[in-house]
């Protein structure tokens, strides 16, 4: 059995940094993810006046419930969607200050509109400097009274997360009615983490679509960041594809992250999955069955499934993943185009992709600067030697050491596969 220790969750690290910055007292984050995205988030906090003390295994941050210490700041959010969406929201709650936010060309293309419209509805003085609903933007902070608003989070759950975390920093709290929501498990992460920092959010209305967030602020804590479930999907998929076995400690029955449900997809395809309180294990004979699966709630793992789909015994159809078209790239078409380049028959629609069985040929993967495209097709490469990438280094966004770690993992995995199994 191969055991792999996956780096900390990007989603959890970003939320923890926001909550720590807003809390009364000093928070210690244990085993946070250190990557381009999270370091960019920490640097953005520093520019706003929330310095983050970063050690090898723990980060410390003393919160400022009254808002940024800086009277003005120019914050560069790099490629980070959480940075680009959470930090302007945090700054807007400050009692004073003039703050400008910008991001990479890739992040400038990604939408912000539903979030910035909601902030404006709450009275925030906010101006998009170029394209409406996109970075760059400028905020003149003067505190937020709070109140009621309606939000469409059908493009990204991060809009709702940002506003939920904002709620305790407003004078009167927030009541948010959500008309549409994608990647709902990420909201469960947010709510659980807010509880750990001392805030309980109430849910009501049909399907729990009304969120009532009380005022009063957050309480600092020591917070352990669990391994990244999206990153773990590549290792789980590798075991399923090759007929091996892998265990990921730290992602067990009580895990916060919804993307751990990717192992349920592998189970439906024929893999053996065991989850304990401490870890999850995937074991396989190497045979994968085709299936039709709705991945709306775990859409970050759509490319992982697409990358192993050609090796299934029947078609693999992935549905309700239209939001993947507005990620770091149009992931749905990126997967389709790369698979076609490898000789695989693929069909796509507005929110679905269908992949027929075949034998992928080596090809140069067009990554579009998207870390998840690289890491997904690294799994394909276990059965298709010779795959290369136009930008292998873009994995630094969430897992700077991915290539070395995955190569070492694959070597151990193959060595431990019983004879007569695998591909």
C-alpha positions, 0 to 999 in steps of 0.5 A, spaced: 500 500 500 502 506 497 501 512 502 501 519 500 501 525 504 498 531 500 499 538 501 494 542 505 487 545 502 488 551 498 480 552 499 481 551 507 488 555 507 484 561 503 478 561 508 483 561 514 487 567 512 481 571 511 478 569 518 484 570 522 485 577 519 478 578 521 478 575 528 480 578 535 487 575 537 492 571 534 491 565 530 496 559 528 494 555 522 498 549 522 500 545 515 497 551 511 498 550 503 504 554 501 503 555 493 503 561 489 495 562 490 496 562 498 502 566 498 499 571 494 493 571 499 498 572 504 502 578 501 495 581 499 494 581 506 500 584 508 499 590 503 493 591 507 496 591 513 495 584 516 502 581 516 503 574 516 508 570 519 510 564 515 514 558 518 515 552 515 509 548 518 505 554 521 503 561 519 501 566 525 496 572 524 494 577 528 487 579 526 484 587 526 477 586 526 476 594 525 479 592 518 486 594 514 491 597 518 493 601 511 490 607 509 491 605 502 494 599 498 495 597 491 494 589 491 496 584 486 492 578 486 496 574 481 492 568 478 488 567 485 480 567 485 480 566 492 485 572 493 481 576 488 474 575 491 476 574 498 481 580 499 476 586 496 470 583 500 475 584 507 477 591 505 470 593 504 469 592 511 474 596 514 472 603 517 476 607 512 481 606 506 482 606 499 484 600 496 486 598 489 486 590 486 488 587 480 490 581 478 493 577 472 490 577 465 488 570 466 484 572 473 482 579 469 478 574 465 474 571 470 467 574 473 466 578 479 460 581 477 455 578 482 460 579 488 461 586 486 454 588 485 452 585 492 457 589 495 454 595 491 447 593 494 450 593 501 453 601 500 460 599 498 463 605 494 466 600 488 468 602 481 471 597 476 476 601 472 476 597 466 471 592 464 465 592 468 464 585 473 472 584 472 479 586 475 481 591 476 477 595 481 477 600 487 474 600 493 473 606 498 472 603 505 467 606 510 464 600 513 458 596 512 452 596 515 449 590 513 442 588 511 438 583 506 441 581 499 439 576 493 445 573 490 446 568 484 452 564 486 451 559 479 457 561 476 462 560 483 460 559 490 466 563 492 461 569 491 457 566 497 463 564 501 466 571 501 459 574 503 458 569 508 465 571 511 463 578 511 457 578 515 460 578 522 464 584 520 458 588 518 454 593 523 448 589 523 449 582 520 447 579 513 441 575 510 443 572 504 438 569 499 441 565 494 437 564 487 442 559 484 448 555 487 454 551 484 459 547 488 455 547 494 460 543 498 464 549 498 459 552 502 459 547 508 467 548 508 465 555 509 460 554 514 464 549 518 470 554 519 466 560 521 463 556 527 471 554 528 472 561 529 466 563 533 460 564 528 454 560 527 450 561 521 443 560 521 439 557 514 432 557 513 427 558 507 426 552 501 432 548 501 436 552 506 437 557 501 437 563 506 443 564 510 442 569 516 449 571 519 450 575 525 454 581 527 459 581 532 466 578 529 470 572 530 475 569 535 482 567 533 484 560 534 489 554 532 487 551 526 489 545 522 489 545 515 486 538 512 490 535 506 487 538 499 481 533 496 482 536 489 489 534 489 488 528 492 483 526 486 490 525 482 493 520 486 486 516 487 485 516 480 492 513 479 490 507 483 484 506 480 487 507 473 493 502 474 490 497 479 494 499 485 492 502 492 493 508 495 491 511 502 491 519 503 491 520 511 488 526 513 482 525 509 477 521 512 470 521 514 470 528 518 473 531 512 470 538 510 472 538 503 466 535 498 471 534 493 473 527 497 466 525 493 470 524 487 472 517 490 465 515 490 465 516 482 471 511 482 467 506 486 461 507 481 467 505 476 469 499 479 474 501 484 474 499 492 474 505 496 475 505 504 474 511 508 476 511 516 476 516 521 483 518 519 484 516 512 481 514 505 484 508 501 482 507 493 484 500 491 483 497 484 484 491 479 485 497 473 478 495 470 474 502 469 467 502 467 463 507 464 458 511 467 454 518 467 455 522 472 453 529 475 459 533 477 456 540 479 458 539 486 465 537 485 466 540 478 474 541 480 475 534 479 472 534 472 478 534 469 481 528 473 475 524 471 476 526 463 483 524 463 482 517 465 475 516 461 478 513 455 481 507 459 473 506 461 470 500 458 464 504 456 463 512 455 464 516 460 459 522 460 460 528 465 454 533 466 452 539 469 459 542 469 458 549 465 461 553 471 468 549 469 468 554 463 469 560 467 475 557 471 482 558 470 481 556 463 475 553 459 476 546 462 471 543 459 473 545 452 481 544 454 479 537 456 476 535 450 481 538 445 487 535 449 483 528 448 482 529 441 489 531 440 490 524 443 486 521 438 480 520 443 472 521 440 469 527 445 463 530 444 461 537 448 455 541 450 454 547 454 455 543 461 457 536 459 462 532 456 462 525 453 468 521 452 468 514 448 473 509 450 480 509 446 487 508 446 490 515 447 496 517 443 502 521 446 501 528 445 503 535 447 498 538 452 495 545 451 495 547 459 492 554 458 496 555 464 491 551 468 494 547 474 488 542 474 489 540 466 497 539 468 495 534 474 490 531 471 493 529 464 499 526 469 494 521 471 493 519 463 501 519 462 501 513 467 498 509 461 500 513 455 508 515 456 510 520 452 505 526 454 508 533 455 506 540 457 506 547 454 507 549 461 508 544 466 510 549 471 503 552 472 502 547 478 506 552 482 499 555 483 497 549 488 502 544 488 509 547 486 512 540 487 507 536 484 512 533 478 517 530 483 512 528 488 507 524 483 513 521 479 516 518 486 509 516 487 508 513 481 514 509 481 512 506 488 505 505 486 507 501 480 512 497 484 507 495 489 501 493 484 500 485 484 502 481 477 496 480 473 493 487 474 493 494 472 494 497 465 
